[in-house]
């Protein structure tokens, strides 16, 4: 009787680990890896612009041109 209980306990623990714990672990590891890659990609252009010195020089502000959105057309509802 106790062998059957231990077998069932082992079975349920194994299923819990395989179906819940391992996927969560793999997913968190993959997400951390992707975040670190994104951080590196963000820092690479930033470091390159600081080395060239162009980032410290901002272009003079230019006058804003009026946007050409076009003419407003009033449509009539067709029934």
C-alpha positions in Angstrom: 0.0 0.0 0.0 2.8 2.5 0.9 4.6 1.7 -2.4 1.5 2.8 -4.4 1.3 6.0 -2.4 5.0 6.7 -3.0 4.6 6.0 -6.7 1.6 8.3 -6.9 3.4 11.0 -5.0 6.4 10.6 -7.2 4.2 10.8 -10.3 2.5 14.0 -9.2 5.7 15.7 -8.3 7.3 14.7 -11.6 4.4 16.1 -13.5 4.4 19.3 -11.5 8.1 19.8 -12.1 8.0 18.9 -15.8 4.8 20.8 -16.7 5.1 23.9 -14.4 8.6 24.5 -12.9 10.7 23.7 -16.0 8.7 25.9 -18.4 8.7 28.8 -16.0 12.4 28.5 -15.4 13.2 28.3 -19.2 10.9 31.2 -19.9 12.4 33.5 -17.3 15.9 32.6 -18.4 15.0 33.4 -22.0 13.4 36.7 -21.1 16.4 37.7 -19.0 18.7 36.9 -22.0 16.5 38.9 -24.4 16.5 41.9 -22.0 20.3 41.8 -21.7 20.5 41.7 -25.5 18.2 44.7 -25.9 20.2 46.6 -23.3 23.4 45.9 -25.2 21.8 47.0 -28.5 20.6 50.2 -26.8 24.0 51.0 -25.3 26.1 50.3 -28.5 24.7 53.3 -30.5 24.8 55.5 -27.5 28.5 54.7 -26.9 29.4 55.2 -30.5 27.8 58.7 -30.6 29.5 59.7 -27.4 32.9 58.7 -28.8 32.4 60.6 -32.1 31.3 63.7 -30.2 28.2 64.4 -32.3 25.8 63.6 -29.5 27.1 66.5 -27.4 26.5 69.0 -30.2 22.8 69.6 -30.7 21.6 71.2 -33.9 20.1 74.7 -33.6 16.4 74.7 -33.3 14.6 75.5 -36.6 11.3 77.2 -37.1 8.4 74.8 -37.2 6.8 74.6 -40.6 3.0 74.4 -40.7 1.9 70.9 -41.4 0.1 70.3 -44.7 -2.7 68.0 -43.6 -4.9 68.7 -46.5 -8.3 70.1 -47.1 -11.2 69.1 -44.9 -14.0 67.3 -46.8 -17.4 67.0 -45.3 -19.0 63.7 -46.3 -22.7 63.1 -46.4 -24.2 59.9 -45.1 -25.6 57.7 -47.8 -28.6 55.6 -46.8 
